[in-house]
Each structure stands twice: as C-alpha cells, then as structure tokens.
Amino acid sequence: MNAPPGVGPVFFTHNDEDFFCSGATINNPQANLVSTAGHCLHPGDGGSVWFDNWAYASEFTNGVASHGLWFAKEFTSVEGWVD
C-alpha cells in the first residue's frame, strides 16, 4: 500500500525514548511547513523543552522516505497546549 501524497510520520525523541505521530505538509511558498498534533512537539507541561530529533517523512512507505527526511528548525503550538 502506498502512502498518500503530503502525509507521513513525524519521528521524535523524548526522555531518550523514540516516538512517532502522523503529520501533513502545508502548502506554502517556502515549502517548509508540517502540521501535527501538539503532543508530537511538546509535552504540554508548561516547560520550555521541545522534543528532540524531530523529523518528518512525506509519503513514507515500507520504511522508505520517498522525499527524504525534513528536520525541524522551529516549533510552534497553541499556548493552551504548551501550558
């Protein structure tokens, strides 16, 4: 089964454990935005620590990232989740 275009997993590390969530690309002029749930970025404990080793793999199928891995440079989430 092939992954649909524009969606794929996000991989990250928290407290030395590896996790993954779903993500989706957002069409923008810089082609550099990914949307995912707040709990895939930040623990929601009011702290300033964001998750480590965060990468997105668009159209990830059978262990292959068709478009490579996109590594995060910045994170943002709604204040209600972060706090």
Secondary structure, DSSP 8 states (H G I E B T S, - for coil): ----TTEEEEEEEETTEEEEEEEEEE--TTS-EEE--GGGT--SSS-S---EEEEE-TTEETTEETT--EE-S-----HHHH-
